[in-house]
Amino acid sequence: MRQHEMQYVEKKLDRSQIETIVYSAVADLGGLNADDLSGDFSLTEDIDLDSVDILDLSFEIEKRIGKDLRLVDLLRLAKKGSLDHRSIDLSQVIDFIEAESRKEG
């Protein structure tokens, strides 16, 4: 089993593990190499996500992490331009996941 196919259910993840999960999910969705991604990679500028892609990405990340984090809400706001800026990068996604994970204990 490849690492990005592993389920991380009920396991506390550090930032590095979250990065690996997020980068591999984005790479799989976009046909990219996860090793070429970094925190400043923009989901709204560097890759053109449509509504279905946003759902797919958020569900895939949540599946790999093993928790419902409402990630789709963050990605939809970015796509609609409802955030302070329209662009959302991977570091913001990772920050969001870390913050939501801490809320759950």
Order of alpha helices (4+ residues) and beta strands (2+ residues): alpha-alpha-alpha-alpha
